[in-house]
Amino acid sequence: MAANDRLTLPIPFGQHVYVVSDLSLSPMTPVTRRSLREFIELLRDVDDQAVVIVAGNLFHPDPTADMAKFVSATLAAQPSLVAVIQRFLSVPGRRVVVIPGSDDGELAEHDGAQRALEAIGIEVARDVMLQVATANGTRDLAVAAGSYELDVTRADTDDRADADRLEDPNALARFVASRVLYRRLAPWLWLPLGVVAVVNFWSSLVAVVGHVLHHHFEVEVFRVRGFWASLLLNLIIIGAVEATIAAIAGLIVRRRFKRESHSSLVAELSEPLAVTSVDEVDGIEYARRVAERGGAGAVIGGAPRPALAFLDRGVCATPGPSRTVIVERRGRFGLPPIFAAVDRIGVVEIEASSTVQVRLYAGETRRPFRHFIEWLLAGTPMQPAPTPHTSTVGSWPTGNPFPLEVARLQEQRRRRTVRRLASGLIFLDGLLNVTVTAIKPLRSHLHTVLSILPLGAIQSAAALTAVAGIALIMLARGIRRGQRRAWFLAVALLAITIVAHVARGGTVLSSLMAAAILTLLVWQRHDFEASTDRSSVRAALPRLGLVALATLVAATLGIEASRRSHMPNVGVIFIACVERLFGQYNITLPDGVDDFVDPTLLTVGVSLVISSLYLLTRPVVDRRLSHPARGSERRIAELRAREIVRRHGRGTLDYFALRDDKQFFFFRDSLVAYAVYGGVALISPDPIGPEAERSEAFSAFRTYAEAQGWTISVMGAGEDWLPIYHAAGLHYLYTGDEAIVNCQTFSLEGGKMKGLRQACSRVARYGYTVEFLDPSTIAPSRVAQILELISMLRRGEGERGFSMMLGRLFDPKDKGLLLTVVTGPNGEPAAVCQFVPSPAINGYSLDLMRRDPGEHPNGLIDFALCSTIEHLRQQGARGLSLNFAAFRSVLDGERGDGTFTRVERWALKRLSGILPIESLWTFNAKYLPQWLPRYLVYPAAESFVPVVSAVLRAESLTEIPVIGRLLANDPSNRPGTVVPEAVLAAARSAHDDPTHDAVVP
């Protein structure tokens, strides 16, 4: 067999397969290295038939080395390994297979290297397909070597070997920053400590000597009285210098990575299977393709760290590297992270049992730190780490994936808590600043300050405090969203207000509060890395600058034109106008002028500050749908989304994820459909994908959304998702029920169905008929009539629907939809209902429901729905999802009869005169459905109003008093149900030429 061929191995019942990766052997590899030692023990301890596979990078050759000589030299340097391999292979039925990886890929083509391995019994193959025997037959499980991209040339030459062994390839920028700070600039880190120690020692020594000699020495050393005050001053000096050095290291790295996104400097939990590619697809997709063909999945070598992920019908596992790995550890005292070395071992065990059993074993040993400062400052690992002893960390199909998503959820909850706390404190501090400037300073403080500063400086400090207070109030929103720009501005303003409070003669409490908040922001700075909308700033700030300039010029000319004596020159007047924008009055203007100009300029200045801060902290605006250059990208994403909905759609609302106004976020084999309204990422429906990766998919989207500065919300959430949302720290509110009719048990017989039965009989008696069509293949001659009917909207309002409406008709890409058309005695369509597939109930979900508002017998829609239910029963379908009934359990009395519930019921009945709340409930109740509750998920109380506003905008609920007027002109609203241009053209052609009735392709 050639080395570039696939090796197929049958695995009998009860046999084991062991997969390792990245042993990275060389002639210099010590036999005492943990991974090599435990690999030898694994081969020695196997006591039955087994297969051992090295899935990539058994060797780590030099780029210029001859492969055959390198392999021979490595084997000669490892006699114990060669001996145990030969002993292992001496038992019949055992095999050792090596798959070439990214480092030793030359093995696949080098005959001399292959002969050296074959001499001790090792086989070389491109990949391996295991045919594992189970109680239900044979299942395939692929074993392949993958690779990931990592450009180590951006690291310094001495650090490239370590950079190549990072457990998180996305941490390269942080790795470079850490090495620059703790190794290149390390002497400067010790300098402030040494200087402060020398100064304090010298000062103390002079004091002691002077006391002994009874002589007073004059030494010019700045110090404060008291131990605690001196300690605080020293800490402030050390912290300021260390922060400056860290900032310099950050600037060096940013210049080196200037083309990289800012997210590369932000630590997140890595996805090793997502960054590892096999055959030009990521590891998850490779395993999913094997599972779709009936296999069990895949084991991938070459990944940067061990992982085991559950797929919908299989598993994807990687043992990770069995060698020295560079891991990221949090820095103590709020300092940047440390990158330290560990010896790691990872093994994937596959057992042919009643089912395919896959287990992941891992362990690691810390290596000694090479630099004292790194040992001193290294904290806990950034990524979930194996235990010191090699043990089971994950297993499939029973057991848990690895790493567990608990760590990510806990980190997100902690980050949200920090942001909420900081936002609330900044808002309160802003209010305090505005309030205290209106209070007269304390006489004792003012007297002390006046002895140092002139009165004008004190007045300027008071005005500056007020402006900073307004700015902090505006920045609280950006801090709540975790925006980096808002964090930077808040830190600068807090530092200014600390000084301003002292300069204006304020209380010490105000300065201490600002200092405490500043300390919190600096300590937790890594929690504020979200982006802002840069295009809005670029577009609007020049206009605001033009407004400010025009205001200043107009005010200057107006003052100059006034006929006053003792008027300053034009330049002084212009500067006076500038300072009045910020509440400063150091340059005196005539009284008559001041009375009108001062309040006007101050109002304009405050308005400009508020507008500028609003734009600077505006969350990212998602413009991908409106960008024409992204059309091909959208089509590719939609094809992938359709495939995920087809394979994993289990909810009655899942097909509505394919609306044209929704964006798609993909994580492994999962899809999150969402749209952004006013900085709120509105998810609908629940994420779609394998149940095993639900938490991970939602957590990954939350990380992405928070990086954009968006608030997340879920509309129409199902009960089965609520535990996941609750574990993520989110809240939920009951919004109503979806009506599900069982087509197999539904009957018009009985007293309860009398009204519905009579309505259907009456419509049929008047000569109305019903037909069922596939809207994707409808004849063009029928399209025009149906579109004319659909355009007769209810009460004439705009099209609504986001969570339970597809928003398009007759699109050839929507296969498998059901269109129910009721035709009147005159041959014209009288009612139309469109349904989308719903695998969750083995049936359909109602999408569109329209009827002709003309003269027709009552019960036209009931006739259409009952006919559809009967049709689906004949087709073997089980369920039909009808309309959504808002707050159904409240109206129905299921939630009790307490005071609050009665008030809620009364309010809903009053709103029913504006919105179809009670009418939809009574309409659905006629069909005796099963009620499926739906919920609105939101992150926190302060986010509830923006979330509700986003929901109203998404659903185009324009009938609500006052708010509805604002929503009616919302440019994000869709004009109506969309029909493809090709279908409209074919319909017009068929209308002009009745003989033309071709089906739209």
Residue pairs with C-beta under 8 A, 6 or more apart in sequence:
1 7
1 123
1 125
3 100
3 107
3 108
3 109
3 114
3 124
3 125
3 126
4 108
4 109
4 126
5 125
5 126
6 125
6 126
6 127
6 128
6 129
7 97
7 123
7 125
7 126
7 127
7 128
7 129
8 128
8 129
8 131
9 51
9 95
9 97
9 128
9 129
9 130
9 131
10 131
10 133
10 138
11 17
11 51
11 130
11 131
11 132
11 133
11 350
11 352
12 49
12 133
12 352
13 133
13 134
13 352
13 353
14 48
14 351
14 352
14 353
15 48
15 49
15 50
15 51
15 93
15 351
15 352
16 46
16 48
16 50
16 51
16 349
16 350
16 351
16 352
17 50
17 51
17 52
17 53
17 130
17 143
17 349
17 350
17 351
18 42
18 46
18 50
18 51
18 52
18 53
18 347
18 348
18 349
18 350
19 52
19 53
19 54
19 55
19 143
19 299
19 301
19 319
19 347
19 348
19 349
19 350
20 39
20 52
20 53
20 54
20 55
20 301
20 319
20 322
20 345
20 346
20 347
20 348
21 54
21 55
21 56
21 57
21 101
21 145
21 301
21 302
21 303
21 318
21 319
21 320
21 321
21 322
21 346
22 56
22 57
22 101
22 103
22 301
22 302
22 320
22 321
22 322
22 323
23 35
23 36
23 39
23 54
23 57
23 58
23 59
23 322
23 323
24 57
24 58
24 59
24 60
24 103
24 321
24 323
25 36
25 58
25 59
25 60
25 74
25 78
25 81
26 59
26 60
26 61
26 70
26 74
27 70
27 73
27 74
27 76
27 77
28 77
29 36
29 74
29 77
29 78
30 36
31 37
31 78
31 80
31 81
33 323
33 324
33 343
34 343
34 344
34 345
34 363
34 365
35 322
35 323
35 343
35 344
35 345
36 78
36 81
38 322
38 345
38 363
38 390
39 81
39 322
39 345
40 80
40 81
40 84
42 52
42 347
43 52
43 84
43 85
43 87
43 88
44 84
44 87
44 88
46 52
46 88
46 94
49 91
49 92
49 93
49 94
50 94
51 94
51 95
51 96
51 97
51 130
52 88
52 94
52 95
52 96
52 97
53 96
53 97
53 98
53 99
53 128
53 143
54 96
54 97
54 98
54 99
54 301
55 99
55 101
55 143
55 144
55 145
55 299
55 300
55 301
55 302
55 319
56 99
56 100
56 101
56 102
56 103
56 104
56 145
56 146
56 147
56 301
56 302
57 101
57 102
57 103
57 104
57 145
57 301
57 302
57 321
58 98
58 101
58 104
58 107
59 70
59 71
59 74
59 103
59 104
59 107
60 103
60 104
60 323
61 67
61 70
61 103
61 104
61 106
62 70
67 104
67 106
67 107
67 110
67 112
67 113
68 110
68 112
68 113
68 115
68 116
70 113
71 107
71 113
71 116
71 117
72 116
75 81
75 82
75 116
75 120
82 120
85 96
85 120
85 121
85 122
86 120
86 121
88 94
88 96
89 95
89 96
89 120
89 121
95 123
96 121
96 122
96 123
97 122
97 123
97 124
97 125
97 128
98 107
98 117
98 122
98 123
98 124
98 125
99 124
99 125
99 126
99 127
99 128
99 143
99 144
99 145
99 301
100 106
100 107
100 108
100 124
100 126
100 145
101 145
101 147
101 301
101 302
102 145
102 147
102 302
106 113
107 113
107 114
107 117
107 124
108 124
108 126
114 124
117 123
117 124
118 124
127 142
127 143
127 144
127 145
128 142
128 143
128 144
129 140
129 141
129 142
129 143
130 140
130 141
130 142
130 143
130 350
131 138
131 139
131 140
132 138
132 139
132 140
132 141
132 296
132 350
132 352
132 356
133 352
134 352
134 353
134 354
134 355
134 356
135 354
135 355
136 355
139 294
139 295
139 296
139 356
140 290
140 293
140 294
140 295
140 296
141 290
141 295
141 296
141 297
141 298
141 299
141 350
141 356
141 358
142 286
142 287
142 290
142 295
142 297
142 298
142 299
143 298
143 299
143 301
144 278
144 279
144 286
144 298
144 299
144 300
144 301
145 278
145 300
145 301
145 302
146 276
146 277
146 278
146 283
146 286
146 300
146 301
146 302
146 303
146 318
147 276
147 277
147 302
148 169
148 275
148 276
148 277
148 302
148 303
148 304
149 169
149 275
150 163
150 164
150 166
150 169
150 172
151 172
152 160
152 163
152 164
152 172
153 160
154 172
154 173
154 176
154 256
154 257
155 162
155 163
155 172
155 175
155 176
155 179
156 176
156 179
156 180
156 184
159 175
159 176
159 179
162 175
162 179
162 326
162 339
162 341
163 172
163 175
163 176
163 326
165 321
165 323
165 324
165 325
165 326
166 172
166 175
166 304
166 325
166 326
166 328
166 339
167 270
167 272
167 304
167 305
167 320
167 325
167 326
167 327
167 328
167 383
168 270
168 304
168 305
168 328
168 382
168 383
169 270
169 275
169 304
170 264
170 268
170 270
170 275
171 267
171 270
171 328
171 339
171 382
172 264
173 253
173 257
173 260
173 264
173 265
174 264
174 265
174 267
174 328
174 336
174 337
174 339
175 326
175 328
175 339
176 253
176 256
176 257
177 249
177 250
177 252
177 253
177 265
177 336
178 336
178 337
178 338
178 339
179 339
180 249
180 252
180 253
181 189
181 245
181 246
181 249
181 336
182 189
182 338
182 371
182 373
182 374
182 377
183 371
184 249
185 245
185 248
185 249
186 371
186 373
188 245
189 242
189 245
189 373
190 373
191 241
192 237
192 238
192 241
192 242
193 238
196 234
196 237
196 238
199 221
200 230
200 234
202 219
202 221
203 219
203 221
203 223
206 217
206 219
209 217
210 216
210 217
223 230
223 233
224 230
224 233
242 335
243 522
246 335
246 336
249 336
250 265
250 336
253 265
254 265
257 264
257 265
262 484
262 529
262 531
263 529
263 707
265 529
266 526
266 529
266 707
267 328
267 337
267 382
267 526
268 703
269 383
269 384
269 403
269 407
269 408
269 411
270 304
270 305
270 383
271 307
271 668
271 700
272 303
272 304
272 305
272 306
272 307
272 318
272 320
273 282
273 283
273 284
273 300
273 303
273 307
273 309
273 316
273 318
273 668
274 282
274 283
274 284
274 668
275 282
275 303
275 304
276 282
276 283
276 300
276 302
276 303
276 304
276 318
277 283
278 286
278 298
278 300
279 286
281 289
283 298
283 300
283 303
283 316
283 318
284 309
284 311
284 316
284 668
284 669
285 669
286 298
286 300
286 316
287 297
287 298
287 300
287 311
287 314
287 315
287 316
288 297
288 311
288 312
288 314
288 316
288 669
290 296
290 297
290 298
290 314
291 297
291 311
291 312
291 313
291 314
292 313
292 647
295 314
296 314
296 315
296 356
296 358
297 311
297 314
297 315
297 316
297 317
297 358
298 314
298 316
298 317
299 316
299 317
299 318
299 319
299 348
299 350
299 358
300 316
300 317
300 318
301 318
301 319
302 318
303 318
303 320
303 321
304 320
304 321
304 325
305 320
305 321
305 325
305 383
306 318
306 319
306 320
306 344
306 346
306 360
306 362
306 386
306 393
306 402
307 317
307 318
307 320
307 360
307 394
307 401
307 402
307 403
308 315
308 316
308 317
308 318
308 348
308 358
308 360
308 393
308 394
308 395
308 396
308 401
308 402
309 315
309 316
309 317
309 401
309 668
309 692
309 693
309 696
310 396
310 397
310 401
310 690
310 692
310 693
311 669
311 690
311 692
311 693
312 647
312 648
312 669
312 689
312 690
312 691
312 692
315 356
315 358
315 396
315 397
317 348
317 358
317 360
317 394
317 396
318 346
318 348
319 346
319 347
319 348
319 360
319 362
320 344
320 346
320 362
321 344
321 346
322 344
322 345
322 346
322 347
323 343
323 344
324 341
324 342
324 343
324 344
324 367
325 341
325 342
325 343
325 344
325 364
326 339
326 340
326 341
327 339
327 340
327 341
327 342
327 381
327 382
327 383
327 385
328 337
328 338
328 339
328 381
328 382
328 383
329 337
329 338
329 339
329 340
329 378
329 379
329 380
329 381
329 382
330 337
330 338
330 379
330 380
330 381
330 382
331 337
331 338
331 377
331 378
331 379
332 376
332 377
332 378
332 379
333 377
334 522
334 523
334 524
334 525
335 377
337 382
338 374
338 377
338 378
338 379
340 366
340 367
340 369
340 374
340 378
341 367
342 364
342 365
342 366
342 367
342 385
343 364
343 365
343 367
344 362
344 363
344 364
344 365
344 386
345 361
345 362
345 363
345 364
345 390
346 360
346 361
346 362
346 386
347 360
347 361
347 362
347 390
348 358
348 359
348 360
348 361
349 357
349 358
349 359
349 360
349 361
350 356
350 357
350 358
351 357
351 358
351 359
355 397
356 397
357 395
357 396
357 397
358 395
358 396
359 392
359 394
359 395
359 396
359 399
360 392
360 393
360 394
360 395
360 402
361 390
361 391
361 392
361 393
362 386
362 387
362 390
362 391
362 393
362 402
363 386
363 387
363 388
363 389
363 390
363 391
364 385
364 386
364 387
364 388
365 388
369 375
369 378
383 403
384 402
384 403
384 404
384 407
386 393
387 393
392 399
393 402
394 400
394 401
394 402
401 692
401 693
405 695
405 696
405 699
408 696
408 699
408 703
409 695
409 699
409 727
409 728
409 729
412 699
412 702
412 703
412 706
412 728
412 729
413 728
413 729
415 482
415 527
415 706
416 729
416 939
416 940
418 524
418 527
419 479
419 480
419 481
419 482
419 527
419 528
420 480
420 940
420 942
421 520
422 479
422 517
422 520
422 521
422 524
422 528
423 476
423 477
423 479
423 480
424 476
425 517
425 520
426 472
426 475
426 476
426 479
426 490
426 494
426 517
427 472
427 473
427 476
429 469
429 472
429 494
429 497
429 513
429 514
429 517
430 468
430 469
430 470
430 471
430 472
430 473
430 474
430 475
430 476
431 469
431 473
432 469
432 510
432 513
433 465
433 466
433 468
433 469
433 472
433 497
433 510
434 466
434 469
434 470
434 473
435 469
436 465
436 501
436 506
436 507
436 510
437 462
437 463
437 465
437 466
437 469
437 504
441 449
441 458
441 462
441 504
441 505
441 506
442 505
442 506
442 507
445 505
445 506
445 507
446 458
446 505
448 505
449 458
449 502
449 503
449 504
449 505
450 458
450 505
453 503
456 586
457 503
458 503
458 504
458 505
459 504
459 584
459 585
459 586
460 584
460 586
461 499
461 500
461 501
461 503
461 504
462 500
462 504
463 582
463 583
463 584
464 496
464 497
464 500
464 582
465 497
465 500
465 501
465 504
465 506
466 583
467 582
467 583
467 605
467 606
467 609
468 493
468 496
468 497
468 500
469 497
470 606
470 609
470 610
471 489
471 493
471 609
471 613
472 490
472 493
472 494
472 497
474 609
474 610
474 613
474 614
474 617
475 486
475 489
475 490
475 493
475 613
475 617
477 486
477 617
478 485
478 486
478 487
478 489
478 490
478 532
478 613
478 616
478 617
478 709
479 486
479 487
479 490
479 528
480 942
481 530
481 617
481 619
481 679
481 706
481 709
481 710
481 711
482 527
482 528
482 529
482 530
482 706
482 709
483 528
483 530
483 531
483 532
483 617
483 619
483 709
484 528
484 529
484 530
484 531
484 532
485 532
485 616
485 617
486 528
486 532
486 616
486 617
487 521
487 525
487 528
489 613
489 616
490 521
491 518
491 521
491 522
494 514
494 515
494 517
494 518
494 521
495 518
497 510
497 511
497 514
498 511
498 514
498 515
498 518
501 507
501 510
501 511
501 514
502 511
521 528
529 707
530 619
530 706
530 707
530 708
530 709
531 620
531 707
531 708
531 709
532 616
532 617
532 618
532 619
532 620
532 709
533 615
533 618
533 619
533 620
533 621
535 621
535 623
536 615
536 618
536 621
537 615
537 616
537 618
540 611
540 615
541 612
541 615
544 608
544 611
544 612
544 615
547 604
547 608
548 581
548 604
548 608
551 581
551 601
551 604
552 574
552 577
552 578
552 581
555 577
555 597
555 600
555 601
556 570
556 573
556 574
556 577
558 597
559 567
559 573
559 577
559 589
559 593
559 597
560 567
560 570
560 573
562 590
562 592
562 593
564 590
564 592
564 593
566 590
567 573
567 590
568 576
568 587
568 589
572 587
573 589
575 587
576 587
576 589
577 597
577 601
579 585
579 586
579 587
580 597
580 598
580 601
580 602
580 605
581 601
581 602
581 604
581 605
581 608
582 605
583 602
583 605
585 594
585 598
589 597
617 709
618 679
619 679
619 708
619 709
619 710
620 708
620 709
620 710
621 676
622 663
622 675
622 676
622 708
624 630
624 633
624 634
624 663
625 634
625 660
625 661
625 663
637 664
637 666
638 658
638 664
638 813
640 664
640 666
640 671
641 657
641 658
641 664
641 666
641 671
641 673
642 658
642 813
644 666
644 669
644 670
644 671
644 688
644 689
645 654
645 655
645 657
645 658
645 671
645 688
647 669
648 669
648 670
648 671
648 688
648 689
648 690
649 655
649 688
649 837
649 838
649 839
649 840
650 688
650 839
650 840
651 685
651 686
651 688
651 718
651 838
651 840
652 738
652 740
652 838
652 840
652 841
652 845
652 879
652 881
652 932
653 684
653 685
653 686
653 716
653 738
653 803
653 804
653 845
654 685
654 688
654 838
654 839
654 840
655 806
655 836
655 837
655 838
655 845
656 684
656 685
656 803
656 804
656 805
656 806
656 836
656 845
656 847
657 671
657 673
657 684
657 685
657 688
658 673
658 806
658 814
659 673
659 802
659 805
659 806
659 807
659 808
660 807
660 808
660 978
661 675
661 802
661 807
661 972
661 974
662 673
662 674
662 675
662 684
663 673
663 674
663 675
663 676
664 671
664 672
664 673
665 671
665 672
665 673
665 674
665 700
665 701
665 704
666 672
667 689
667 693
667 696
667 697
667 700
667 701
668 689
668 693
668 696
668 697
669 689
669 690
669 693
670 687
670 688
670 689
670 690
670 693
670 694
670 696
670 697
671 687
671 688
671 689
672 683
672 687
672 688
672 697
672 698
672 701
673 683
673 684
673 685
673 688
674 681
674 682
674 683
674 684
674 701
674 705
675 681
675 682
675 802
675 954
676 682
676 710
677 949
677 950
677 953
677 954
677 972
678 946
678 949
678 950
678 953
679 709
679 710
679 711
679 946
680 710
680 711
680 712
680 713
680 943
680 946
680 947
680 949
680 950
681 705
681 708
681 710
681 711
681 712
681 713
682 713
682 714
682 715
682 802
682 947
682 950
682 951
682 954
683 701
683 712
683 713
683 714
683 715
684 714
684 715
684 716
684 802
684 803
684 954
685 716
685 718
685 803
686 714
686 716
686 717
686 718
686 721
687 694
687 697
687 698
687 701
687 721
689 697
694 721
694 724
695 724
695 727
698 724
698 725
698 728
699 728
701 712
702 712
702 728
705 711
705 712
706 712
711 939
711 943
711 946
711 947
712 730
712 939
713 936
713 937
713 938
713 939
713 943
713 947
713 950
713 951
714 721
714 725
714 730
714 935
714 936
714 937
715 802
715 803
715 936
715 937
715 951
715 954
716 735
716 803
716 804
716 884
716 934
716 935
716 936
717 725
717 732
717 934
717 935
717 936
717 937
718 932
718 934
718 935
719 933
719 935
722 732
722 935
722 937
725 732
725 937
726 732
729 939
730 937
730 938
730 939
731 937
731 938
731 939
731 940
731 941
732 935
732 936
732 937
732 938
733 935
733 936
733 937
733 938
734 887
734 889
734 933
734 934
734 935
735 886
735 887
735 934
735 935
735 936
736 884
736 885
736 886
736 887
736 888
736 933
736 934
737 884
737 885
737 888
737 889
737 931
737 932
737 933
737 934
738 804
738 881
738 882
738 884
738 885
738 931
738 932
738 933
738 934
739 881
739 882
739 883
739 884
739 885
739 924
739 925
739 927
739 929
739 930
739 931
739 932
740 841
740 879
740 880
740 881
740 882
740 929
740 930
740 931
740 932
741 869
741 879
741 880
741 881
741 882
741 927
741 928
741 929
741 930
742 878
742 879
742 930
743 843
743 869
743 870
743 872
743 873
743 877
743 878
743 879
743 880
744 873
744 878
746 869
746 873
746 927
746 928
747 753
748 756
748 757
748 760
748 866
749 757
752 928
753 926
753 928
755 926
756 859
756 862
756 866
756 926
756 927
758 859
759 858
759 859
759 862
759 863
760 859
760 862
760 863
760 866
760 867
762 857
762 858
762 859
763 822
763 857
763 859
763 860
763 862
763 863
764 863
766 825
766 857
767 824
767 825
768 822
768 823
768 824
768 825
768 830
768 857
768 860
768 863
769 822
769 823
770 820
770 821
770 822
770 823
770 863
770 864
770 867
770 868
771 820
771 821
771 823
772 818
772 819
772 820
772 821
772 868
772 871
773 782
773 818
773 819
773 821
774 815
774 816
774 817
774 818
774 819
775 809
775 810
775 811
775 814
775 817
775 819
775 834
776 810
776 811
776 812
776 813
776 814
776 815
776 817
777 812
777 999
777 1000
778 810
778 819
778 999
778 1000
779 990
779 997
779 998
779 999
780 983
780 986
780 987
780 989
780 990
780 996
780 997
780 998
780 999
780 1000
781 987
781 990
781 991
781 994
781 996
781 997
782 821
783 810
783 979
783 983
783 984
783 986
783 987
783 990
784 987
784 988
784 990
784 991
785 828
785 829
786 809
786 819
786 821
786 829
786 832
787 809
787 979
787 987
789 829
789 830
789 831
789 832
789 850
789 851
789 852
790 809
790 832
790 848
790 850
790 977
791 976
792 850
792 852
792 853
793 799
793 850
793 976
797 956
797 958
797 959
798 956
798 958
798 968
798 973
798 975
798 976
799 807
799 956
799 973
799 974
799 975
799 976
799 977
800 955
800 956
800 957
800 958
801 807
801 955
801 956
802 954
802 955
802 956
803 954
803 955
804 845
804 846
804 847
804 884
805 847
805 848
806 814
806 834
806 836
806 847
806 848
807 974
807 977
807 978
808 814
808 977
808 978
808 979
808 980
809 834
809 848
809 977
809 978
809 979
810 979
810 980
810 983
810 1000
811 978
811 979
811 980
811 983
812 980
812 983
812 1000
812 1001
814 836
816 837
817 834
817 835
817 836
817 837
817 847
818 834
818 835
818 844
818 868
819 832
819 833
819 834
819 835
820 832
820 833
820 834
820 835
820 864
820 865
820 867
820 868
820 871
821 829
821 831
821 832
822 829
822 830
822 831
822 832
822 851
822 860
822 863
822 864
822 867
823 829
823 830
824 830
824 852
824 856
828 852
829 852
830 851
830 852
830 856
830 860
831 850
831 851
831 852
831 860
831 861
831 863
831 864
832 848
832 849
832 850
832 851
832 864
833 846
833 848
833 849
833 850
833 861
833 864
833 865
833 868
834 846
834 847
834 848
835 844
835 845
835 846
835 847
835 868
835 880
836 844
836 845
836 847
837 844
837 845
838 844
838 845
838 879
838 881
840 879
841 878
841 879
841 880
841 881
842 877
842 878
842 879
843 872
843 877
843 878
843 879
843 880
843 881
844 868
844 872
844 877
844 879
844 880
844 881
845 880
845 881
846 880
846 881
846 882
846 883
848 977
849 861
849 864
849 883
851 860
851 861
852 860
862 926
865 880
865 882
865 927
868 880
869 880
872 880
881 932
882 924
882 927
882 929
883 920
883 923
883 924
884 920
884 934
885 891
885 920
885 921
885 924
885 925
885 931
886 908
886 915
886 917
886 920
886 921
887 904
887 908
887 917
888 921
888 924
888 931
889 895
889 931
889 933
890 901
890 904
890 905
890 908
891 905
891 908
891 909
891 917
891 918
891 921
892 921
892 925
893 905
895 901
908 917
908 918
909 918
911 917
912 918
912 919
914 959
914 960
914 961
915 957
915 959
915 960
936 947
936 948
936 951
938 944
938 947
949 963
952 960
952 963
952 967
953 967
953 970
953 972
953 973
956 967
956 970
956 973
956 974
957 964
957 967
958 964
958 965
958 967
958 968
960 967
967 973
982 1000
982 1001
983 1000
986 998
986 1000
989 996
990 996
990 997
